[in-house]
Amino acid sequence: MTRPPHTDTSEQTSAASEEIAASSVELVRLGMHLHGLVSAFKV
């Protein structure tokens, strides 16, 4: 498992960006869910 350092860093960066994208999607879903709950309680 010997690789050049630049390959590892690029893979780590892409993995980190994927995690950030996934977490942001979860935050959007959570925000929409909370907004729906607030709207339901207001009505």
N, CA, C and O of each residue as an XYZ file, in Angstrom:
172
protein
N       0.843     -1.209      0.000
C       0.000      0.000      0.000
C       0.877      1.257      0.000
O       0.638      2.186      0.772
N       1.883      1.279     -0.862
C       2.735      2.473     -0.934
C       2.249      3.370     -2.064
O       2.161      2.951     -3.218
N       1.936      4.605     -1.712
C       1.463      5.553     -2.719
C       2.203      6.869     -2.563
O       2.721      7.167     -1.486
N       2.258      7.655     -3.618
C       2.841      8.995     -3.503
C       1.996      9.858     -2.565
O       0.777      9.697     -2.514
N       2.620     10.761     -1.832
C       1.882     11.581     -0.862
C       0.774     12.407     -1.515
O      -0.291     12.584     -0.924
N       1.014     12.912     -2.726
C       0.015     13.784     -3.347
C      -1.264     13.018     -3.656
O      -2.349     13.601     -3.661
N      -1.149     11.707     -3.917
C      -2.344     10.905     -4.183
C      -3.178     10.784     -2.904
O      -4.405     10.883     -2.945
N      -2.505     10.569     -1.768
C      -3.230     10.425     -0.503
C      -3.955     11.721     -0.142
O      -5.110     11.697      0.282
N      -3.271     12.845     -0.312
C      -3.885     14.117      0.076
C      -5.088     14.422     -0.804
O      -6.101     14.925     -0.317
N      -4.986     14.124     -2.095
C      -6.121     14.399     -2.986
C      -7.296     13.491     -2.633
O      -8.450     13.915     -2.688
N      -7.001     12.239     -2.269
C      -8.078     11.324     -1.878
C      -8.715     11.784     -0.574
O      -9.935     11.727     -0.422
N      -7.896     12.238      0.363
C      -8.437     12.719      1.633
C      -9.304     13.956      1.411
O     -10.347     14.113      2.046
N      -8.867     14.831      0.506
C      -9.636     16.046      0.231
C     -10.977     15.702     -0.384
O     -12.001     16.269     -0.004
N     -10.978     14.776     -1.334
C     -12.237     14.397     -1.982
C     -13.158     13.714     -0.978
O     -14.369     13.932     -1.000
N     -12.597     12.894     -0.104
C     -13.407     12.213      0.908
C     -13.998     13.242      1.871
O     -15.158     13.130      2.267
N     -13.208     14.235      2.244
C     -13.692     15.265      3.160
C     -14.797     16.083      2.506
O     -15.795     16.410      3.148
N     -14.621     16.412      1.230
C     -15.654     17.194      0.539
C     -16.934     16.378      0.397
O     -18.033     16.927      0.461
N     -16.793     15.070      0.205
C     -17.980     14.218      0.116
C     -18.712     14.185      1.453
O     -19.941     14.222      1.498
N     -17.942     14.114      2.550
C     -18.571     14.107      3.872
C     -19.280     15.432      4.134
O     -20.380     15.458      4.686
N     -18.642     16.529      3.734
C     -19.249     17.854      3.927
C     -20.538     17.962      3.123
O     -21.539     18.488      3.610
N     -20.511     17.460      1.888
C     -21.710     17.512      1.045
C     -22.825     16.678      1.668
O     -23.981     17.100      1.689
N     -22.479     15.495      2.175
C     -23.489     14.621      2.778
C     -24.074     15.272      4.028
O     -25.284     15.225      4.245
N     -23.220     15.879      4.850
C     -23.710     16.498      6.083
C     -24.571     17.719      5.767
O     -25.550     17.980      6.465
N     -24.213     18.472      4.717
C     -25.024     19.636      4.357
C     -26.393     19.198      3.859
O     -27.395     19.861      4.127
N     -26.441     18.077      3.131
C     -27.727     17.549      2.667
C     -28.579     17.148      3.865
O     -29.781     17.411      3.893
N     -27.950     16.507      4.861
C     -28.684     16.120      6.068
C     -29.206     17.362      6.796
O     -30.323     17.356      7.313
N     -28.399     18.424      6.837
C     -28.833     19.650      7.505
C     -30.026     20.256      6.787
O     -30.955     20.747      7.429
N     -30.008     20.224      5.451
C     -31.136     20.769      4.688
C     -32.394     19.956      4.970
O     -33.472     20.518      5.164
N     -32.253     18.626      4.992
C     -33.413     17.771      5.279
C     -33.942     18.047      6.684
O     -35.152     18.136      6.892
N     -33.032     18.182      7.644
C     -33.447     18.450      9.018
C     -34.144     19.802      9.108
O     -35.156     19.941      9.794
N     -33.594     20.802      8.410
C     -34.200     22.128      8.419
C     -35.605     22.103      7.833
O     -36.513     22.735      8.372
N     -35.790     21.377      6.731
C     -37.112     21.277      6.116
C     -38.075     20.554      7.051
O     -39.243     20.929      7.155
N     -37.587     19.517      7.732
C     -38.430     18.763      8.662
C     -38.864     19.658      9.826
O     -40.035     19.672     10.206
N     -37.906     20.405     10.389
C     -38.232     21.299     11.499
C     -39.193     22.386     11.040
O     -40.108     22.752     11.777
N     -38.995     22.909      9.828
C     -39.890     23.942      9.299
C     -41.307     23.396      9.164
O     -42.280     24.096      9.445
N     -41.415     22.142      8.733
C     -42.733     21.514      8.610
C     -43.391     21.359      9.973
O     -44.594     21.580     10.112
N     -42.606     20.980     10.982
C     -43.163     20.824     12.328
C     -43.644     22.166     12.872
O     -44.722     22.252     13.460
N     -42.839     23.212     12.675
C     -43.217     24.542     13.162
C     -44.490     25.010     12.469
O     -45.379     25.571     13.109
N     -44.578     24.780     11.159
C     -45.781     25.187     10.421
C     -46.998     24.414     10.925
O     -48.088     24.974     11.039
N     -46.814     23.133     11.227
C     -47.927     22.312     11.707
C     -48.408     22.822     13.072
O     -49.608     22.849     13.342
N     -47.459     23.225     13.927
C     -47.860     23.703     15.252
C     -48.515     25.079     15.169
O     -49.402     25.394     15.963
N     -48.082     25.902     14.208
C     -48.673     27.239     14.065
C     -50.126     27.129     13.634
O     -50.964     27.913     14.080
N     -50.433     26.174     12.781
C     -51.797     26.029     12.256
C     -52.665     25.267     13.220
O     -53.846     25.048     12.948
